[in-house]
């Protein structure tokens, strides 16, 4: 049994990019830079749904994907927007800011799902860990 720590994170994007990610997964340098001119070697992720939604809205969209079961070793702290030195610190931060991370290893479409927007009675999802 694999005891590697994994995390669920969020990515705000366009409907077209979401469809491609859901169909093909993601590989470094296979997509052009995103709407925020990020580096194509990274897929930019957040620990918070609302934060990812904000990035989608900056593109005139509301598409948020959930990335599930992502091994921590596939992640780095976002070089532009990250706050902490390590991935674990960025995810576990106690200041209530969403953690900013980048995926730098390829993952398949089975790791992607359309995120469900939290309702008014539910708390916003935050990154969650699997044992």
C-alpha positions in Angstrom: 0.0 0.0 0.0 1.2 3.5 -0.9 1.4 5.8 2.1 2.4 8.9 0.1 0.7 12.1 1.2 -1.6 13.5 -1.5 -3.7 16.7 -1.7 -6.8 18.1 -3.4 -6.3 21.5 -5.0 -8.2 23.9 -7.4 -7.5 25.5 -10.7 -9.5 28.3 -12.3 -9.5 28.3 -16.1 -11.6 28.7 -19.2 -14.2 26.2 -20.4 -12.0 25.3 -23.4 -8.9 24.6 -21.2 -11.0 22.7 -18.7 -12.4 20.4 -21.4 -8.8 19.6 -22.6 -7.6 19.0 -19.0 -10.5 16.7 -18.2 -9.9 14.8 -21.5 -6.1 14.7 -21.6 -4.7 15.6 -18.2 -1.7 17.9 -18.0 1.9 17.8 -19.0 4.6 20.5 -18.5 5.1 22.7 -21.6 2.2 21.1 -23.6 -0.1 24.1 -23.1 0.6 27.8 -23.8 1.0 30.1 -20.9 -2.3 30.8 -19.0 -4.4 33.9 -19.0 -2.2 35.4 -16.3 1.0 34.8 -18.4 2.3 32.0 -16.1 5.1 29.8 -17.1 3.9 26.9 -19.3 6.1 24.4 -17.3 3.6 24.9 -14.4 0.0 24.4 -13.8 -1.0 27.0 -11.2 -3.1 25.8 -8.3 -4.7 27.0 -5.1 -5.8 25.5 -1.8 -9.1 27.5 -2.0 -12.0 27.2 -4.3 -12.8 30.9 -4.2 -9.2 31.8 -5.0 -9.3 29.6 -8.1 -12.7 31.0 -9.1 -11.2 34.5 -8.9 -8.5 33.5 -11.4 -11.2 32.0 -13.7 -13.2 35.3 -13.4 -10.2 37.3 -14.4 -10.5 35.4 -17.7 -14.2 36.1 -17.9 -15.2 32.6 -16.9 -16.3 30.7 -13.9 -14.7 27.3 -14.5 -12.9 25.7 -11.6 -11.4 22.3 -11.7 -10.6 20.1 -8.7 -7.3 18.2 -8.8 -7.5 15.1 -6.7 -4.8 12.8 -5.2 -1.9 14.9 -6.2 1.3 13.7 -4.5 3.1 16.5 -2.6 6.3 15.6 -4.5 4.6 16.8 -7.8 4.2 20.3 -6.3 6.3 23.3 -5.6 5.5 26.6 -4.0 4.3 29.1 -6.6 7.4 31.1 -7.5 5.4 34.3 -8.1 2.6 34.2 -5.5 3.7 31.6 -2.9 4.2 32.8 0.7 6.1 29.9 2.4 9.3 28.0 1.8 7.9 24.5 1.6 4.8 22.9 0.0 3.6 21.6 3.4 3.9 25.1 4.9 2.0 26.6 2.0 -0.8 24.1 2.3 -1.0 24.1 6.1 -0.6 27.9 6.6 -2.5 29.3 9.6 -3.0 32.9 8.3 -6.1 31.9 6.4 -4.7 32.9 3.0 -5.1 30.4 0.2 -2.0 28.5 -0.5 -0.4 29.0 -4.0 1.3 26.0 -5.6 2.4 24.8 -9.0 2.2 21.4 -10.4 5.4 20.5 -12.3 4.9 16.8 -13.1 2.4 15.3 -15.6 -0.9 14.0 -14.3 -3.7 12.1 -16.1 -7.3 13.1 -16.7 -8.4 10.8 -13.8 -7.0 13.4 -11.4 -9.3 16.2 -12.7 -13.0 16.9 -12.0 -15.2 19.9 -12.3 -15.3 21.5 -8.8 -18.7 22.0 -7.3 -19.3 25.6 -6.1 -19.9 25.6 -2.3 -23.5 26.6 -1.4 -24.4 29.4 1.1 -24.7 26.9 3.9 -21.4 25.1 3.3 -17.9 26.1 4.2 -15.6 26.7 1.3 -13.4 23.6 0.5 -9.8 24.0 1.3 -7.0 21.7 0.3 -7.6 18.3 1.8 -5.1 15.5 2.4 -5.5 11.7 1.9 -3.4 9.5 4.2 
